[in-house]
């Protein structure tokens, strides 16, 4: 049972890594527009978004919605920042 849970978490981590590689630049551009073109705020929010996503990965039920989930975290982080 524990082995299956570890394998599921590992699979999520691999998907998360691929999402970061595929959509990292797009996410940065999205955050950049939310921060009114402030590169320092964009970097801060991007880091907080990725950390929040990584810590909350265990709560994600459907891995196919990971991109939407991360972008939602970024939007919430930008609102919190301002």
Secondary structure as UniProt FT lines:
FT   HELIX           2..34
FT   TURN            35..36
FT   HELIX           39..55
FT   HELIX           57..59
FT   HELIX           63..65
FT   HELIX           66..81
//
